[in-house]
Amino acid sequence: MLDFINMIVPVLLLTASMLLGCAEYAHMLQLESYQLDGYARWIAANKNRAYAKGMVVSIVSLAAMMLLSFFAGAWTYLLSSVVALAGGAVSFALYKRRPAKKKLVLTKRVWRLMAIHCALWAVVFMLVDVAGDYVVQLRALPFVLPAAWVWALALSARLAQPLESAINRRYFRDAQRRLQENPGLIKIGITGSFGKTSTKFILGTLLKEKYNTLLTPSSFNTPMGITRVVREQLKPEHEVFIAEMGARHKGDIAELVDLVHPEIGILTSVGPQHLETFGSIETVAATKYELIEGLPQSGAAFFAADGAWCETLYEKATVEKTLAGLADTCPIRAENIRVTNEGSSFTLVTPKGSIDCSTPLLGRHNIQNAVLCAAAALHLGLTPAQIQAGMSKLTPVEHRLQLIQGNGGVTVIDDAFNANPEGAKAAMEVLSAFPGRRICVTPGMVELGEMEAEIHRAFGRQMAAACDIAVLVGLKRTQPIYEGLLEAGFAADNVLRVSTLEEATDFLAKTGRPGDVVLFENDLPDNYNE
């Protein structure tokens, strides 16, 4: 009985320790969309967070094993395993106490990953236990392993990939089949470096004036995200399906086109987003253009008039194409633009006449998005009255220049999901239109590659012209923003530099006054904390 306890129970305890200790890393892997290259970049950028707790558990467990060997005798391995389990439990408790902007979602994929994780290390610990009868030093291995918890989960994820790929292919093919079984369904793809989510919701609102329309929710823009929407929500009565298409690597849009097979493509923008994975703006442009390349010859493409990459790609397109936006040269454009802190109004000029439009959306960039959507809506047969009605029903997308009335007469502009240079510039324009004391709270932007410092410095200069107080969250990442503020003549006394968002909100609670306008510009996800 004693032999059985000393053999099986330590294996169970050590396996439980691995499960608890790796919970945080499973969360980070999920936030990185289970991409091991992104997970490795997170480890490289967050070495203290990735290794500290595991190192402490290893040191404590090894010390306990050495100490217990003097008086515990045959029970040493078992009691040391209890210490390791306690270390895993403490690590899990510290992880759960850490504020999370987006919590770990216990999907079936997470359960499969953790099952493989437990099985793998249970086998390893069993072999160590058996081999320890011959090579005593091997018994120390389980107590060294916590120092590599973060990579232990990566190994489990790598072993899980063939299974996950097979499951994803089955779901992917099923979604393809469901889309093909509705030949009358109008399928629309929207992509861009920024603005695609807002554009999707604007277009969805307009098209609902004429069609039974399904659009992917929130920021669902990956193969499995779109697959899930198709399999769970697409009904025979739907007439239009709008799919937002995101990308972090070349070929990602082509994969989504292979899933949806859209006949209409909308390109909102091309900019320096996800440069850590794309490498260059040219690769970004080529990847976004995969949507247009994937359209049938009978399809139609709509491009935002940006005076830059979108117009270059417009010239390249061979399908029916339309350039829409704010430029005078656009056949479909906005004129008589009026932007206030309560919304926007403009005249939509089309080859068939003009339409007076008003919307509660903030900012000129949203008018650009609205005009682009109107061009697609006109192509699909909406009348001027339907477009006018749809424009009046538009509402801000959550966390994208969303106006909120805060406590004590403070107005809050929630732009937490706008994490790109053009969006940040547009947010500064919106903020500058508000009366009262203007405060901007920001941690900066991510995935800008080698251009990050340059872009952040420019962002600081833009902030200097738009706000009275700047609150910078994260001392290291926001240093170039601080430098840009000072370069533009912004008073250093009006800059508050803090380590956490909690410190920023405490400052606002203490110093806020009626009439203040507070813009929250971007909110870094958990896997990008300093």
C-alpha positions as CSV (number, residue, x, y, z in Angstrom):
1,M,0.0,0.0,0.0
2,L,2.8,2.4,0.9
3,D,4.5,1.6,-2.4
4,F,1.3,2.4,-4.3
5,I,0.8,5.7,-2.5
6,N,4.4,6.7,-3.1
7,M,4.1,5.9,-6.8
8,I,0.6,7.1,-7.8
9,V,-0.2,10.0,-5.5
10,P,3.0,12.1,-6.3
11,V,2.2,11.7,-10.0
12,L,-1.3,13.0,-9.4
13,L,-0.1,15.9,-7.3
14,L,2.6,16.9,-9.7
15,T,0.2,16.7,-12.6
16,A,-2.3,18.9,-10.8
17,S,0.5,21.3,-10.0
18,M,1.3,21.5,-13.8
19,L,-2.4,22.2,-14.5
20,L,-2.7,25.0,-12.0
21,G,0.6,26.5,-12.7
22,C,0.0,26.7,-16.5
23,A,-3.5,28.3,-16.4
24,E,-2.1,31.8,-17.0
25,Y,-0.1,30.6,-19.9
26,A,-3.2,28.9,-21.4
27,H,-4.8,32.3,-21.2
28,M,-2.0,34.0,-23.0
29,L,-1.9,31.3,-25.7
30,Q,-5.7,31.9,-26.2
31,L,-5.2,35.7,-26.5
32,E,-2.5,34.9,-29.2
33,S,-5.1,32.9,-31.1
34,Y,-3.1,29.7,-30.3
35,Q,-0.3,30.9,-32.6
36,L,2.9,29.6,-31.1
37,D,5.0,32.3,-32.8
38,G,2.9,35.0,-31.1
39,Y,3.1,33.1,-27.8
40,A,6.9,33.1,-28.1
41,R,6.9,36.8,-28.8
42,W,4.8,37.4,-25.6
43,I,7.3,35.4,-23.6
44,A,10.2,37.4,-25.0
45,A,8.5,40.6,-24.2
46,N,7.3,39.6,-20.7
47,K,10.2,37.5,-19.3
48,N,9.6,38.4,-15.7
49,R,5.9,37.6,-15.9
50,A,6.5,34.4,-17.8
51,Y,9.2,32.9,-15.6
52,A,9.1,34.5,-12.1
53,K,6.4,32.4,-10.4
54,G,7.6,29.1,-11.9
55,M,11.2,29.9,-10.8
56,V,10.0,30.6,-7.3
57,V,8.0,27.3,-7.2
58,S,11.0,25.4,-8.4
59,I,13.3,26.8,-5.8
60,V,10.9,26.3,-3.0
61,S,10.1,22.7,-4.1
62,L,13.7,21.7,-4.5
63,A,14.6,23.3,-1.1
64,A,11.7,21.4,0.5
65,M,12.8,18.1,-1.2
66,M,16.4,18.6,0.2
67,L,15.1,19.5,3.7
68,L,12.6,16.6,3.8
69,S,15.2,14.1,2.8
70,F,16.8,14.4,6.2
71,F,13.8,13.3,8.2
72,A,10.9,12.2,6.0
73,G,12.6,9.1,4.6
74,A,10.3,7.2,2.3
75,W,7.8,10.0,2.4
76,T,10.1,12.6,0.9
77,Y,8.9,12.4,-2.7
78,L,5.3,12.4,-1.6
79,L,5.6,15.4,0.7
80,S,7.7,17.3,-1.8
81,S,4.9,16.8,-4.4
82,V,2.5,18.3,-1.9
83,V,4.8,21.4,-1.7
84,A,4.9,21.5,-5.6
85,L,1.0,21.3,-5.6
86,A,0.8,24.1,-3.1
87,G,3.1,26.2,-5.3
88,G,0.9,25.6,-8.3
89,A,-2.2,26.5,-6.3
90,V,-0.6,29.8,-5.2
91,S,0.4,30.5,-8.8
92,F,-3.1,29.9,-9.9
93,A,-4.5,32.1,-7.1
94,L,-2.2,35.0,-8.1
95,Y,-3.2,34.6,-11.7
96,K,-6.9,34.8,-10.8
97,R,-6.4,37.9,-8.6
98,R,-4.8,39.7,-11.5
99,P,-7.3,42.0,-13.3
100,A,-8.1,40.7,-16.7
101,K,-9.6,42.8,-19.5
102,K,-10.6,39.6,-21.4
103,K,-10.9,36.5,-19.2
104,L,-9.8,33.0,-20.3
105,V,-12.8,31.4,-22.1
106,L,-13.1,27.7,-21.3
107,T,-13.8,26.5,-24.8
108,K,-13.7,22.9,-25.9
109,R,-10.3,23.7,-27.4
110,V,-9.0,24.8,-24.0
111,W,-10.3,21.6,-22.3
112,R,-8.6,19.5,-25.0
113,L,-5.4,21.4,-24.6
114,M,-5.4,20.9,-20.8
115,A,-6.3,17.2,-21.1
116,I,-3.3,16.7,-23.4
117,H,-1.2,18.8,-21.0
118,C,-2.2,16.6,-18.0
119,A,-1.8,13.3,-19.9
120,L,1.7,14.3,-21.2
121,W,3.1,15.2,-17.9
122,A,1.4,12.4,-16.0
123,V,3.3,10.0,-18.3
124,V,6.5,11.9,-17.8
125,F,6.1,11.9,-14.0
126,M,5.3,8.2,-14.0
127,L,8.4,7.4,-16.0
128,V,10.5,9.6,-13.6
129,D,9.0,7.8,-10.7
130,V,9.9,4.4,-12.1
131,A,13.4,5.5,-13.3
132,G,14.0,7.2,-9.9
133,D,14.5,3.7,-8.4
134,Y,17.6,3.4,-10.5
135,V,18.8,7.0,-11.0
136,V,17.8,8.9,-7.8
137,Q,18.8,12.3,-9.3
138,L,15.9,12.0,-11.8
139,R,13.4,12.5,-8.9
140,A,14.4,16.2,-8.8
141,L,13.2,16.7,-12.4
142,P,9.5,17.4,-11.5
143,F,10.6,20.1,-9.1
144,V,12.8,21.8,-11.7
145,L,10.1,21.8,-14.3
146,P,8.0,24.7,-12.9
147,A,10.8,27.0,-14.0
148,A,9.8,26.0,-17.6
149,W,6.0,26.0,-17.1
150,V,5.6,28.5,-19.8
151,W,7.4,26.3,-22.4
152,A,5.8,23.1,-21.0
153,L,2.4,24.4,-22.1
154,A,3.9,25.3,-25.5
155,L,5.0,21.7,-25.9
156,S,1.5,20.5,-25.1
157,A,0.0,23.0,-27.6
158,R,2.4,21.8,-30.3
159,L,1.3,18.2,-29.7
160,A,-2.3,19.3,-29.8
161,Q,-2.0,21.0,-33.2
162,P,-2.6,17.9,-35.5
163,L,-5.9,17.2,-33.6
164,E,-6.9,20.9,-33.7
165,S,-6.1,21.2,-37.4
166,A,-8.3,18.2,-38.1
167,I,-11.2,19.5,-36.1
168,N,-10.9,23.0,-37.6
169,R,-10.8,21.5,-41.2
170,R,-14.0,19.6,-40.5
171,Y,-15.8,22.7,-39.1
172,F,-14.4,24.8,-42.0
173,R,-15.7,22.5,-44.6
174,D,-19.1,22.3,-42.9
175,A,-19.3,26.1,-43.0
176,Q,-18.3,26.2,-46.6
177,R,-21.1,23.6,-47.4
178,R,-23.7,25.7,-45.5
179,L,-22.8,28.8,-47.5
180,Q,-22.9,26.9,-50.8
181,E,-26.3,25.5,-50.0
182,N,-27.7,29.0,-50.2
183,P,-26.9,30.1,-53.8
184,G,-29.0,33.3,-53.5
185,L,-27.1,34.6,-50.5
186,I,-25.2,37.8,-51.2
187,K,-21.8,37.4,-49.6
188,I,-19.7,40.5,-48.7
189,G,-16.1,40.5,-47.4
190,I,-14.7,43.6,-45.5
191,T,-11.0,44.0,-44.7
192,G,-8.6,46.7,-43.9
193,S,-5.9,47.7,-41.4
194,F,-8.4,49.7,-39.5
195,G,-12.1,50.6,-39.7
196,K,-13.3,47.2,-40.8
197,T,-15.5,46.5,-37.7
198,S,-17.1,50.0,-37.8
199,T,-17.7,49.6,-41.5
200,K,-19.2,46.2,-41.1
201,F,-21.8,47.5,-38.6
202,I,-22.5,50.6,-40.7
203,L,-23.1,48.5,-43.8
204,G,-25.2,46.0,-41.8
205,T,-27.4,48.8,-40.5
206,L,-27.9,50.2,-44.0
207,L,-28.6,46.8,-45.7
208,K,-31.2,45.9,-43.1
209,E,-33.4,48.5,-44.6
210,K,-33.9,46.2,-47.6
211,Y,-32.4,42.7,-46.8
212,N,-32.5,40.1,-44.1
213,T,-28.8,40.5,-43.1
214,L,-26.4,38.5,-41.0
215,L,-23.1,39.9,-40.0
216,T,-20.3,38.5,-37.9
217,P,-20.5,40.0,-34.4
218,S,-17.9,42.0,-32.5
219,S,-14.5,41.5,-34.0
220,F,-15.1,37.9,-35.2
221,N,-12.7,38.0,-38.2
222,T,-10.7,34.7,-38.1
223,P,-11.4,31.5,-40.0
224,M,-12.8,29.8,-36.9
225,G,-14.7,32.9,-35.7
226,I,-16.5,33.2,-39.1
227,T,-17.0,29.4,-39.3
228,R,-18.7,29.5,-35.9
229,V,-21.1,32.3,-37.0
230,V,-22.0,30.4,-40.2
231,R,-22.6,27.1,-38.4
232,E,-24.5,28.5,-35.5
233,Q,-26.4,31.6,-36.9
234,L,-26.8,31.4,-40.7
235,K,-30.4,30.6,-41.6
236,P,-32.1,29.9,-45.0
237,E,-34.0,33.1,-44.7
238,H,-30.9,35.3,-44.6
239,E,-30.3,37.3,-47.9
240,V,-27.0,38.9,-47.1
241,F,-24.0,37.7,-45.1
242,I,-21.2,40.2,-44.2
243,A,-17.9,38.8,-43.0
244,E,-15.2,40.9,-41.4
245,M,-11.8,39.5,-42.5
246,G,-8.8,40.1,-40.3
247,A,-5.2,39.1,-40.9
248,R,-1.8,38.9,-39.2
249,H,0.1,36.9,-41.8
250,K,0.2,36.8,-45.5
251,G,-2.3,34.4,-46.9
252,D,-4.8,34.9,-44.0
253,I,-7.3,36.8,-46.2
254,A,-7.0,34.3,-49.0
255,E,-8.0,31.6,-46.5
256,L,-11.1,33.6,-45.5
257,V,-12.0,34.2,-49.1
258,D,-11.8,30.4,-49.7
259,L,-14.3,30.0,-46.8
260,V,-16.8,32.7,-47.7
261,H,-16.4,33.2,-51.5
262,P,-17.7,36.8,-51.4
263,E,-18.9,38.5,-54.6
264,I,-18.5,41.9,-53.0
265,G,-15.2,43.1,-51.4
266,I,-14.7,46.3,-49.4
267,L,-11.2,47.6,-48.6
268,T,-11.3,50.2,-45.8
269,S,-7.6,51.0,-45.3
270,V,-4.0,49.9,-45.5
271,G,-1.7,51.0,-42.8
272,P,1.1,50.0,-40.4
273,Q,-0.9,47.5,-38.3
274,H,0.5,44.1,-37.2
275,L,3.9,45.0,-38.6
276,E,5.5,42.6,-36.1
277,T,4.1,39.7,-38.2
278,F,3.7,41.3,-41.6
279,G,7.2,42.9,-41.7
280,S,6.4,45.7,-44.1
281,I,3.5,47.9,-45.3
282,E,3.9,46.3,-48.8
283,T,3.1,42.9,-47.3
284,V,0.1,44.4,-45.5
285,A,-1.2,45.8,-48.8
286,A,-0.7,42.5,-50.7
287,T,-2.5,40.6,-48.0
288,K,-5.5,43.0,-47.9
289,Y,-5.6,42.8,-51.7
290,E,-6.2,39.0,-51.5
291,L,-9.8,39.9,-50.9
292,I,-10.1,41.6,-54.2
293,E,-8.1,39.0,-56.0
294,G,-10.5,36.3,-54.7
295,L,-13.6,38.0,-56.1
296,P,-15.3,36.4,-59.2
297,Q,-15.1,38.4,-62.4
298,S,-18.8,39.2,-62.0
299,G,-18.0,40.7,-58.5
300,A,-17.6,44.3,-57.3
301,A,-15.0,45.9,-55.2
302,F,-15.2,49.1,-53.2
303,F,-12.2,51.1,-52.1
304,A,-11.8,53.9,-49.6
305,A,-10.4,57.1,-51.1
306,D,-7.3,57.5,-48.9
307,G,-4.9,59.2,-51.3
308,A,-2.5,56.3,-50.6
309,W,-2.5,52.5,-50.7
310,C,-6.2,51.9,-51.2
311,E,-6.2,54.1,-54.3
312,T,-3.1,52.2,-55.6
313,L,-4.9,48.9,-55.2
314,Y,-8.0,50.4,-56.8
315,E,-6.1,51.1,-60.0
316,K,-4.8,47.5,-59.9
317,A,-8.3,45.9,-59.6
318,T,-9.8,44.3,-62.7
319,V,-13.4,43.6,-61.5
320,E,-16.1,46.3,-61.4
321,K,-14.8,48.8,-58.9
322,T,-15.8,52.0,-57.1
323,L,-13.8,54.6,-55.2
324,A,-15.7,56.3,-52.4
325,G,-14.9,58.8,-49.7
326,L,-14.4,62.5,-49.0
327,A,-12.2,63.4,-52.0
328,D,-13.9,65.7,-54.7
329,T,-12.8,63.3,-57.4
330,C,-14.8,60.4,-56.0
331,P,-18.0,59.5,-57.9
332,I,-19.6,58.7,-54.5
333,R,-18.5,61.2,-51.9
334,A,-19.5,63.4,-48.9
335,E,-19.9,67.1,-49.2
336,N,-21.1,69.8,-46.8
337,I,-19.6,67.9,-43.9
338,R,-20.4,69.1,-40.4
339,V,-18.9,67.3,-37.5
340,T,-19.8,68.2,-33.9
341,N,-19.5,66.6,-30.5
342,E,-23.0,65.3,-30.9
343,G,-22.7,63.6,-34.3
344,S,-22.2,64.4,-38.0
345,S,-24.1,65.4,-41.0
346,F,-23.2,65.5,-44.7
347,T,-24.6,65.4,-48.2
348,L,-24.0,62.1,-50.0
349,V,-23.3,62.8,-53.6
350,T,-23.9,60.0,-56.1
351,P,-24.1,59.7,-59.9
352,K,-27.9,59.6,-59.5
353,G,-28.4,62.5,-57.1
354,S,-27.7,63.8,-53.6
355,I,-28.9,62.5,-50.3
356,D,-28.9,64.5,-47.1
357,C,-27.6,62.3,-44.2
358,S,-27.2,62.8,-40.5
359,T,-25.7,60.3,-38.0
360,P,-24.8,60.2,-34.3
361,L,-21.4,58.8,-35.2
362,L,-18.4,61.0,-34.2
363,G,-15.6,62.0,-36.5
364,R,-14.8,62.5,-40.2
365,H,-13.3,59.0,-40.4
366,N,-16.8,57.6,-39.7
367,I,-18.2,59.7,-42.5
368,Q,-15.6,58.1,-44.8
369,N,-16.7,54.6,-43.6
370,A,-20.4,55.6,-44.1
371,V,-19.8,56.8,-47.7
372,L,-18.0,53.6,-48.5
373,C,-20.9,51.6,-47.2
374,A,-23.4,53.7,-49.0
375,A,-21.6,53.0,-52.3
376,A,-22.0,49.2,-51.7
377,A,-25.6,49.7,-50.6
378,L,-26.4,51.6,-53.8
379,H,-24.8,48.8,-55.8
380,L,-27.2,46.4,-54.0
381,G,-30.3,48.4,-55.0
382,L,-31.1,50.5,-51.9
383,T,-33.1,53.6,-52.5
384,P,-32.0,57.1,-51.3
385,A,-34.8,57.0,-48.7
386,Q,-33.5,53.7,-47.4
387,I,-29.9,54.9,-47.2
388,Q,-31.1,58.1,-45.4
389,A,-33.1,56.1,-42.9
390,G,-30.2,53.7,-42.3
391,M,-27.8,56.5,-41.7
392,S,-30.0,58.0,-39.0
393,K,-30.1,54.6,-37.2
394,L,-26.3,54.2,-36.9
395,T,-24.9,53.8,-33.4
396,P,-21.3,53.8,-32.3
397,V,-19.6,50.4,-32.0
398,E,-18.9,49.6,-28.4
399,H,-15.4,50.9,-27.4
400,R,-15.0,52.8,-30.7
401,L,-15.6,56.5,-30.0
402,Q,-18.5,55.6,-27.9
403,L,-19.9,58.6,-26.0
404,I,-20.8,57.9,-22.3
405,Q,-22.0,60.3,-19.7
406,G,-19.8,59.7,-16.6
407,N,-20.2,60.6,-13.0
408,G,-20.0,64.2,-11.8
409,G,-20.7,65.9,-15.1
410,V,-17.7,64.3,-16.8
411,T,-18.1,63.1,-20.5
412,V,-16.3,59.9,-21.4
413,I,-15.3,59.0,-24.9
414,D,-14.5,55.3,-24.9
415,D,-12.2,54.5,-27.8
416,A,-10.5,51.5,-26.1
417,F,-10.6,49.3,-29.2
418,N,-9.1,51.8,-31.6
419,A,-5.5,50.6,-31.6
420,N,-4.1,52.0,-34.8
421,P,-2.4,55.2,-35.9
422,E,-5.1,56.5,-38.1
423,G,-7.8,55.7,-35.5
424,A,-5.8,57.5,-32.9
425,K,-5.4,60.5,-35.2
426,A,-9.1,60.6,-35.8
427,A,-9.8,60.3,-32.1
428,M,-7.7,63.4,-31.5
429,E,-9.7,65.3,-34.0
430,V,-12.9,64.3,-32.2
431,L,-11.6,65.2,-28.8
432,S,-10.5,68.7,-30.0
433,A,-14.1,69.4,-31.0
434,F,-15.3,69.2,-27.4
435,P,-15.5,72.2,-25.1
436,G,-14.2,72.0,-21.6
437,R,-11.0,70.5,-20.2
438,R,-9.9,67.7,-22.4
439,I,-8.0,64.7,-21.0
440,C,-6.6,61.8,-22.9
441,V,-5.7,58.5,-21.2
442,T,-3.7,56.1,-23.3
443,P,-1.1,53.3,-23.1
444,G,-0.2,53.7,-26.8
445,M,-0.4,51.1,-29.5
446,V,1.1,47.7,-30.2
447,E,2.4,45.5,-33.1
448,L,3.9,48.4,-34.9
449,G,7.3,46.8,-35.3
450,E,10.3,49.0,-35.8
451,M,8.0,52.0,-36.5
452,E,6.5,52.0,-33.0
453,A,8.7,54.7,-31.5
454,E,8.2,57.0,-34.6
455,I,4.5,56.5,-34.7
456,H,4.1,57.1,-30.9
457,R,6.2,60.3,-31.2
458,A,3.8,61.5,-33.9
459,F,0.9,60.5,-31.7
460,G,2.3,62.6,-28.9
461,R,2.4,65.7,-31.2
462,Q,-1.2,65.1,-32.2
463,M,-2.2,64.8,-28.5
464,A,-0.5,68.1,-27.7
465,A,-2.9,69.9,-30.1
466,A,-6.0,68.1,-28.9
467,C,-5.9,67.8,-25.1
468,D,-5.1,69.8,-21.9
469,I,-4.0,66.9,-19.8
470,A,-2.3,63.7,-21.0
471,V,-2.3,60.5,-18.9
472,L,0.2,58.0,-20.2
473,V,-0.2,54.4,-18.9
474,G,3.0,52.4,-19.0
475,L,6.3,54.1,-18.4
476,K,8.4,52.3,-21.0
477,R,6.0,52.0,-24.0
478,T,4.7,55.6,-23.7
479,Q,8.2,57.2,-23.5
480,P,8.1,58.2,-27.2
481,I,4.6,59.7,-26.8
482,Y,5.9,61.8,-23.9
483,E,8.8,63.0,-26.1
484,G,6.3,63.9,-28.9
485,L,4.2,65.9,-26.4
486,L,7.2,67.9,-25.2
487,E,8.5,68.4,-28.8
488,A,5.1,70.1,-29.6
489,G,5.4,72.4,-26.6
490,F,3.1,70.6,-24.3
491,A,3.7,71.5,-20.6
492,A,5.4,68.6,-18.8
493,D,3.4,69.5,-15.7
494,N,0.2,68.6,-17.6
495,V,1.5,65.0,-18.3
496,L,0.8,62.3,-15.8
497,R,2.8,59.1,-16.2
498,V,1.5,56.0,-14.4
499,S,2.2,52.3,-14.4
500,T,-1.4,51.0,-14.5
501,L,-4.9,51.9,-15.7
502,E,-6.0,51.7,-12.1
503,E,-3.7,54.6,-11.2
504,A,-5.0,56.6,-14.1
505,T,-8.6,56.1,-13.0
506,D,-7.8,57.0,-9.4
507,F,-6.3,60.3,-10.7
508,L,-9.4,61.0,-12.7
509,A,-11.7,60.3,-9.7
510,K,-9.7,62.7,-7.6
511,T,-9.2,65.5,-10.0
512,G,-12.2,65.3,-12.4
513,R,-14.7,68.1,-12.5
514,P,-18.0,68.9,-14.3
515,G,-17.4,69.7,-17.9
516,D,-14.3,67.6,-18.3
517,V,-14.1,65.3,-21.4
518,V,-12.0,62.2,-20.9
519,L,-10.9,60.1,-23.9
520,F,-9.7,56.6,-23.3
521,E,-7.6,55.9,-26.3
522,N,-6.8,52.2,-26.6
523,D,-6.6,49.6,-23.8
524,L,-3.8,47.1,-24.3
525,P,-4.9,43.5,-24.0
526,D,-3.6,41.3,-21.2
527,N,-0.9,39.8,-23.4
528,Y,0.6,43.3,-24.0
529,N,1.0,44.6,-20.4
530,E,4.4,46.0,-19.6
